[in-house]
Each structure stands twice: as C-alpha cells, then as structure tokens.
Amino acid sequence: MALTTLNHAAMPSGSVLQTVRGEYRTYASITDTSFVATGLTSTITPKFSNSKILITVFINGMFNNGSAKFISLSLYKASSSIAVLDTAVGYNSAGDEINYGIHSNCYQHEDSPSTTSATTYTVYWKTTGSTAVINNWNSSTGDSLSTITLQEIAQWPKP
C-alpha cells in the first residue's frame, strides 16, 4: 500500500493544520486589581498568513476567598488584550467558605493573526479587590492542570 501525502491544496477550508498546547500546573494566587500574566501561555507559528487560530482555554480550580469579589480573565496576543474571557469567575456574594466554590471554566476564541511569524497567546487575570484568588487549586495535591490549545485552521480562498 502506497503512502499518500496530502498538501494544503487537497485539504478543505476549515481543516486543522496544526495543534500546539501549553500547560500550567502551578498553584498561584494574586491580589492584583490590574491584569497580570498567568503562567498559561502557548506559541504557534502559522503556516499560512490567512489562517485562523482557534484558541481553547481550560482553567481549572479557580476560586476567590473573599466576599463579593471575583476574577476577570483576558486573552492576550503578545502584549495586547484581544478578548475578554470572563468578568465574574468565582463570584461570591456570601461571606462564608461554603459558598466560595471551585470553578473550572472553558473558553474559546478565534483570531486572525495575518502572519507566519511565531504568535504567543497568554491568559491574564485580575481580582476586583484586595482579596486573593486562586488558580489550579486541588484540595488533595495543591495543584491541578490548566491548558491553552492553539489550532491553526485552513482558510483557502474560494475559486
């Protein structure tokens, strides 16, 4: 049986050309009220300048430990925000520990980087007050896994 290799011309628009994934397993807490980078980041080098990049972010174990506070998340490309992912992760209107909750959230965003140069995507976060918020919390081990997956999607011109 002969091995057949498909080139990009044989693949329909919408095909996944490549996938890269970044992982962040480190427990972290912040009290920042301005956006700061998390360790959740990944870089992709698109094969074609007209490709789309589908970004899937899974953040595990987020909660706040203060009353009426919450976490905001933003997706950055290089040093610029390109999407607000969430503005109220881990919101807690009660004042007791039972209502803090641990949140695992998934987000998707599509970007058109218009380049074949390496492009880095990073999740940034902040809290609404001087209370700590936690990422990657697992009560058994103290950490869990958050991921960012980047997929280059073909966008061939129509004939």
C-alpha positions in Angstrom: 0.0 0.0 0.0 1.4 3.3 -1.0 1.6 6.2 1.4 -0.3 9.3 0.1 0.7 12.7 1.3 -1.8 15.5 1.1 -0.7 19.0 0.5 -2.6 22.1 1.6 -4.4 22.3 -1.7 -6.0 19.0 -1.2 -7.3 19.9 2.3 -10.6 21.8 2.5 -11.0 25.1 4.2 -11.6 24.6 7.9 -9.1 21.8 8.2 -6.8 21.8 11.2 -3.3 22.3 10.0 -1.5 22.0 13.4 -2.2 22.0 17.1 0.0 23.2 19.9 -0.8 23.1 23.6 0.5 24.9 26.7 0.1 23.5 30.2 0.2 25.3 33.6 0.1 23.2 36.7 1.4 25.6 39.3 -0.8 26.8 42.2 -1.0 30.6 42.1 -2.7 33.4 43.9 -2.9 37.1 43.3 -4.3 40.3 44.8 -3.7 42.4 41.7 -6.5 44.7 40.5 -4.8 45.2 37.1 -4.3 42.4 34.6 -1.2 40.3 35.1 0.0 37.3 33.1 -0.7 33.8 34.3 1.7 31.1 33.5 -0.9 29.8 31.0 0.7 30.6 27.6 1.4 29.0 24.2 3.1 30.0 20.9 2.2 28.9 17.4 3.8 29.7 14.1 1.1 29.7 11.4 2.0 28.0 8.1 -0.2 30.5 6.2 -0.9 34.2 6.7 -4.6 33.8 6.1 -5.1 31.0 8.6 -7.4 31.4 11.6 -6.2 30.4 15.1 -8.8 28.6 17.3 -7.8 29.2 20.9 -9.3 26.9 23.6 -8.5 27.7 27.2 -9.4 25.4 30.1 -8.8 26.9 33.5 -9.1 24.6 36.5 -9.6 25.2 40.2 -10.3 29.0 40.3 -12.0 30.5 43.3 -11.8 33.6 45.4 -11.5 33.7 49.1 -13.3 36.9 49.9 -16.9 38.1 50.0 -18.3 39.9 46.9 -15.1 39.6 44.9 -14.5 37.9 41.6 -11.8 37.2 39.0 -11.6 38.7 35.5 -9.8 36.8 32.7 -8.5 38.2 29.4 -6.7 36.7 26.4 -3.7 38.5 25.2 -1.8 38.2 21.9 1.8 39.4 22.6 1.1 42.4 24.9 -2.4 43.3 23.8 -5.7 42.1 25.0 -7.7 40.5 22.2 -10.7 39.1 24.1 -12.4 39.3 27.5 -12.9 35.7 28.5 -14.8 36.3 31.7 -15.6 39.0 34.2 -17.1 37.1 37.1 -15.2 33.8 37.7 -15.6 32.6 41.3 -18.1 35.4 42.2 -19.1 35.1 45.8 -21.8 37.2 47.3 -21.9 35.3 50.6 -19.3 35.7 53.3 -18.7 32.1 54.3 -16.3 29.5 53.0 -19.1 27.1 51.9 -20.1 29.5 49.1 -16.7 30.2 47.6 -16.9 27.3 45.1 -14.2 26.0 42.9 -14.7 26.8 39.2 -13.3 25.0 36.1 -14.1 27.1 33.0 -13.5 26.6 29.3 -13.3 29.4 26.8 -12.8 29.6 23.0 -11.8 32.5 20.8 -10.9 32.7 17.1 -8.1 35.0 16.0 -6.8 36.1 12.6 -3.1 36.8 13.2 -2.3 37.6 9.5 1.3 36.4 9.9 3.5 33.4 9.5 5.6 34.6 12.5 5.5 33.0 15.9 2.5 34.3 17.8 2.1 34.0 21.6 -1.2 33.8 23.4 -1.4 34.2 27.2 -4.2 34.3 29.7 -4.1 37.3 32.0 -6.1 37.7 35.2 -7.0 40.2 38.0 -9.3 40.4 41.0 -11.8 43.0 41.8 -10.4 43.8 45.3 -7.5 43.1 47.6 -8.6 39.6 48.2 -6.6 36.6 46.9 -7.8 34.5 44.1 -6.5 31.0 43.4 -5.7 29.2 40.2 -5.0 25.4 39.8 -6.3 24.6 43.2 -6.8 20.9 44.1 -7.5 20.2 47.7 -5.7 16.9 47.6 -2.4 17.8 45.9 -2.4 21.6 46.0 -2.3 21.9 42.2 -4.2 20.8 39.1 -3.9 21.3 35.3 -4.9 24.3 33.2 -4.3 24.3 29.4 -4.3 26.5 26.4 -4.7 24.8 23.0 -3.9 26.6 19.7 -5.2 25.2 16.4 -4.3 26.6 13.0 -7.4 26.4 10.8 -7.1 26.5 7.0 -8.8 29.3 5.1 -8.3 28.7 1.5 -9.6 31.3 -1.0 -12.6 30.1 -2.8 -12.2 29.6 -6.6 
